[in-house]
Amino acid sequence: MRAASAAEEIDVTTTLKTVQVLKRVQISRSGTAPVMSRAALMLGLVTLALTACAPATDLRSVVAQNHPSEGHAYEGPLVITQGGTYRGNWQSLDPAVPAISIRTREPVVIENSYLRGRGNLIRGEWVNLTIRNTTGYGLNPLTDGLFPGRFMNVEKVLNLDVQNNTLIGTSGIYVNYFNGDSASGQTIKILKNKIKNVDGRYVDASGKLTGKRYNVQAIQFNAVRGVAGVEIAWNEITNEPEKSGVEENINMYVSSGTPQSSIQIHNNFIDGAYGVNPRKDRGYSGGGIMLGDGSGNDLALSGGYVDVYDNQVVRTSNQGIAIAGGHHQRVYGNRIVSSGRLPSGEINPSANVGIYVWNNQADAQKLSPTFFNNSVFNNLIGWARFDASGKQYYNNLWTPSCLEAAGNVCKDNQAWPVAVSQDSEREELARWKSKMSQARVSVGVDAARVLAHSAN
């Protein structure tokens, strides 16, 4: 099957058993994200018959250990123009064309599906969207100056529910603006997803890495302001050195909850954040969770009302959790640990600090009209790094902007009870698995559910 040309996509709109193929103007792959300072079927009626395609061979597979070409027949690209529930396997081998484009404000459910593409896998504006039990693979774009596309790139969201998906080698989940009605229960939920190797590394036309990257995140909010009921929880995010290129894993860029309903970021497991060349990159600025990113001097536009608790953040290089701007943000009850080494055992030259509180939009030790009422307390931190002589030391906290006069409080944080080693990091993964078992939570795609659906 050939990829859609620059001026054509496949528009599949299924009503009962009618499938139409229409020409459409392509949707641009790019969103409106700034460079961050540090981000068909009607239910039960029809099943699309999938046509086997012979996919192009990547010069460099993003996920060579589990190549998405195996075991699935793909159609697409797909353009959704009316609400309904969609199940199938869709692809786009053109980085400018999403595997799925959503062009309706009606409720859309994508479930039990496989997606792959050289650009964005799911793209839409003004969406009322649920994505569940779906696997997405980011492919090498094979285009000079591009990086793998996002699993989901949505803007002006009306309602969003993203649960139990598996993302491999994509550039993550991106949400730009919320235009729904919180009072009626519309909100954003990103729950129980398994996200592996978030990749913003640029390639050239032959698919080879250029040594540069774009700032992408596993989960990125951009200007999602004043939204009640938002929850980012029970996600498992892992990044491997030299197989990924992420900035922060979770980033709240000028985004906020409400005074009555803070954004809830809790019970996530985050392991790893690395630059393009992790053995040499001392200037890498990424990490685990970033709050208040991009907040300036306008209170109406700054980030705020976010709670971060009960997360496990492991070896995310520059920082574990950071408050870089904003107000009414609480960080508590988290486990934050790093041995200061790469998984290979080599020293990580960009290992820096467990938690920092630093207003990066102003003088760190002066009062600011947008940086106040933030708190960091009761976290367990063991963040090791190495000096020039190779001696290990700990840098658990750096809080120059934790000024009591502004209502900022940093207290009762505990140092890791034993010397931090790579065993400490591995023990956190075991703890995470036990925690999920006790809570009866399962992350990522339920393969049995997909197989059961395929058999019907």
N, C-alpha and C positions, 0 to 999 in steps of 0.2 A: 504494500500500500504506500502510495506517495504521500508526503506531507502536504498540507494545504499550502497553496501559494500565498504570496504577500497580499493578494486581493481576494482571497477566498477562504471560507471556513465551511465545515459541515454543520448545518443547523438541523438537529434532530429534535422535533417536537412531537411527542407521542400522545395522541388522544385515542383511548381505546386501542385499536390495532393499526392506526394510521401512522406511517413514518414518512415525513417529508424531508427532502434534501434541497436546501435553498442556498443561494449565494448570499454572503453577508460581508460587510466591511469588517476587517479584523479589529480586535481590541488590542490596544497597546499593552505590552507586558509590564511597563513601568508604572509604579504608583507615584505618589507625591511626597515620598519620605525625604526629609532632609538628611544630610550627612550628620550623624549623631556626634555629640560632643564627646562621646566615649566609645538608633535604631535604626429515553425518559419514559419515568413511568408514573402513572397514577397508581397509588398504593393498591396492590393486590389485583391489578387488572392485566398488566402486560409485562412480559420479560423480553428485553431486546435480544435477538439472536446475534451473538458476537462473531465477527468474521476474522479469521486468522490472518495476521499480517506478518510479513517478514521484516522485522525491525532493522534499521540501520545499525551497524556495529560501531560502538564508541571506540575512539582511539584511547581514551582513558575513562574507564567506567568509574563513576563516583562510588559505586558499591560493588566492587568486583567480587567480594566474598558472598554476595547474594544477588546475583544479577537479575534485574527485573524482567529480562527477556524470557526467562525460563518459567514455564508452567502457565502462562496466561496469554490469551489472544486479545488483542486490543483493537478498538475502533476509535474513531474520532478524527479531529477534535469535535467536541460537543458544545452546542450553544443552547442554553435553556431559556425559553421565552415564556413559559407559563409555570405556575406552581405545580407541585407534585412530588412524588418520591421516585428517585432515580437510582438504579442499580446497574452496574456493568463495569467494563474495563476500558478506559479511554486514555489516549496518548496524543501528544503533539511533538513532532520532531523538528518543528520550527520554533526557535526561541522567542519569536515575536508573537506567537499565537498560544494562548493558554490551552491546556488539555480540556478544561471546562470553563466556559464563559457564562455568567449568569446575567440575563437581561430582563429581569422581572422583579417587581416588588412583592409578588405573591410568595407565600411560604414555600421554600424548597428544601427537600431532604435528600442528601446524598449518603447512601449507606451501602455496606457490604460490597465495596468496589475496590478496584485497583487503578491507580493513576500513575502515569510517568510522563516526563517531558523535559525538553531542553530549556524551557522557560517556566513561567508560573503554571502550577497545576490547576488551581481554582482562582478565578478572577471575577470581581463584580463590584457594582456600586448600588447603593440603596437596597441592600439585600436583607431578607428575612430568611436566615440560612441555618440549617442543622447539618453537620457532617459527623457521621458516626461509623465506627467499625470499617474504616477505609484506610488502605495502605497507599502511601505516596512515595515515589522514587524520583529524586532529582538526577537528571542526566547531564553529562557534560554538554554545555551549549555549543561547543565547536565553533565559536564565533569570537573574533578578536574583541577584547574589552568587555566581555560578559562573564557572569558568574552563574551558578545554578539558580534556577528560579525558586520562588517561594511555594510552599505547600498551599498556602492560602493568602491572597492579597485582596483585601476588601476595604471599601471606603464608604462613608456615609451610612453606616450600619443601622438597620432598624431593629434587628434582633439577631443574636449569634449564639449558637450552642455547638461546641466542638468537643466531642467526647470519644474516648476509646479508639483513637486513630494511631497509626504507626507511620512516622516520617523518617525517611532515610536519605541523607545526602541532599536535602533541600536547603534553602536559605530561610526556612522557618515560617512563622505565622505573623502576618502584619495586619494591623487594624488601624485605620485612619479615619477619625471622626465617628461620632455616634449621633444619629438623627432619629432614634426611636423615642418611645414614650415610656420613661421609667415608671411613671405613675400607674400605668396599665400592666406593669410587669415585664416590659421589654428590657433586655439587659445583655450582658456578655458573660458566657460561661466557657472556660477552657479547662477541661477536666480529664484526668486519667489517660493522657496521651503518652506514647513512647516516642521520644524524639532523639535521633542519633545523627551525629556528625553534621551539625549546622555549618553550611559552607558558603562563604562569601568570597572565595578566592577567584580572582580573575584568570581567564585563560586567553591564549591567542587563537588564531584561526585553525591551528592544527590540534587544539585541545590541550596544549601544554600549559602548565602554570606559569604565570608571569612574575610571581614573587610579590604581588600586590593583592589587596583585598578591599571589598566594600564592607562597611559596618552593618552587618546583619545580626539578627537576634533569633533565638529559638521562639520567643514570644515578644512582640513589639507592639506597644500602644503608642500612637502618635495623635496628640490633641483629642483624646477621648476624655471629655471634660464633664464633670458633674453628673455621673451616671451611678445610680443606685443598684445594688444587688450584684455587682461584678465579683466573679470568683475565678481564681487561677489556682487549681489545687490538684494534688495527687498526680502530677506529671513527672515522668522519669526522663531526664535529659542527660545524655552522655556525649562527650566530644573526645575524640582521640587526636593526639598530635600528628600532624602531617596528613591527616585525613579530613580535617575540618578547618574552618576559619570563621570564628564567631567573635562578636564584640561582647556585650553582656548577653547572658542567656535569657534573662527577663529584664525588660527595660520599660519604664513608665516615662515616656517623653511628654512633657507638659500635659500630663493626664491626671485625672482626679476622680475620686468618689464624691460623696456628699457628707455633710456634717452628721447626718443620721445613719449613713450606710457607707462605710469606708470600703474601698477595694480590698478584697481579702485574698492575699497570696500566702497559701499555707500548705504544709505537708507535700512539698515538692522535693524531689531528689535531683540535685544538680552535680554532675561529676565532669569537671574539665572545661577549660577555656584556654585556647592557645592561639598564638599568632601564626603567620605563614611559615616562619622558620623558628620554631620554638626553642631550639638549642642556642640561638644567637640573638633573638629579638628582645633586647632589654627595654625597649620602648613600648611594648605591647600594653594597651590600655583597657583590655576587656576584663570580664569577670563573671560573677554570679548573678546578683540582683541589683539593679540600679533604680533608685527613686529620685524624683525631682530633677531628672535630666532636662536640660534646656530651659529651666525656669529663669526668667529674667526679673525685671523690676515691676512688672505689671501683675498684680495679685490675681486679676481675673483670668490670666493666662497661665499662671504657674501651676505646677503639680501639687497635689495634696490629698489628704484624707485616704491614706493607704495603711493597711496593717500587714506586716510580714512576720509570720510566726510558724513555729514547728517545722521549719524547713531544714534539710541537710544539704550543706554546700561544701563540696570537696574539691581541693586542688584547682581552683579557678584562677590561678596566676595572679593578676594585678590586685584583685580584691574579691572578697567573699560577698559582702553586702555593703552597699554605699548609699548614703543620703547626700546628694550633690546639690540640692536645691529644694524649694517647696516648703510645705507646712503641714502640720497635723499628720505626721507619718510616724508610725510606731514599729520598731524592730525588736522582737522579744522571743525568747524561748527557742532560738535556732541553734543548731549544731554546725559549727564552721571550722573546718580542719584542712590543713595542708602541710605536707612534709617538706615543701619547698623543692621537691624533685619532680621530674617528669616520670611517667610510668616506667620508662626504661631504667630508672635509677639515677640518671644524670641530673645535675643541678638545673633547676628552672631559673634562668636569668631574669625573668620578669615577675617572679614571686614577690609580693609586696606586703599587703596588709589584710587582716581578717575583716574588720569593719572600719569604714571611715565616715566621718561626719564633717563635710567640708563644703561650704557654699562657694562653688566654683564660678559663680556669676558676680562675685564681689570680693572685697577684702575679707579673708576668712575669719578674722577676729573682730569684725565690726558688725553692728546691728544692721539688719536688712529688712525692708518692708515686706519681703516675700519669703523669708527664711525664719520660721518660728514654730514653736510648739511641736518640735520633733523629739522623739525619745528612743533611746537604745538601752535595753535593760534585760537582765537575766538570760543573756546568751552565753553559750559555752564555746570558747574560741581557743584554738591552738594553731597559730599561723606561723610556720617556720620559714625562714629565708637564710641566705648565706652571704657573708661579707666577702670582700675581695680576697681574703686569705683562705676562703673555704670553710670558715667557722660558722656553725649554725647558731642562729638566735631567733627570738620570737618577736613578731610585730603584730600583736593581736588587735590593737586599737589605735586609731589616729583621729582625734576629735577636736581640731582647732576651732570649729564653728559651733561647738556644743556650749553655747553661752546661756547661762541661767537667766540673764536679763531678758532674753528673747523667749524664755519658756522652754528652752532646749535642755533635755536631761539625759545624761549618760551615766548609769550607775548599775551596781550589782551584777556586772558581767564577770563570769568566772573563766579562769585559765584552764586549759585542758588538764585533766588530773594526772596524766602520765606524759613521758616524753613522746612527742609526735614522730611517727615513722610511717613508712608506706603500709605497714600492717594496720596502723590506725585508719588509714584511708580505706583499706579493704574491709575492715570491720564495719565501716559505715554502710557499705553495700549490703552486708549480711543483716545489719540492723534494719535497713530499709525493707528488705524482703520479709523479715519477721514482722515489721510494722504493718505492711500491706496484708499479710496473712491474718494478723489479729483483727485488722479493721475490715477484713473480707472485701478488699479492694483489688481489682485486677486492672492493670494498665495496658494500653495498646489494643491492637485488634484481637478479637476472639476468633481464632482461626476456625474453630469448630462451627461457629455461627455462619461464617462465610461458606464453608463446605456444605453445611446443611441447606443453605439457600440455593447453592449451585446444583444440589441433587434434586431439588424440587422443580 
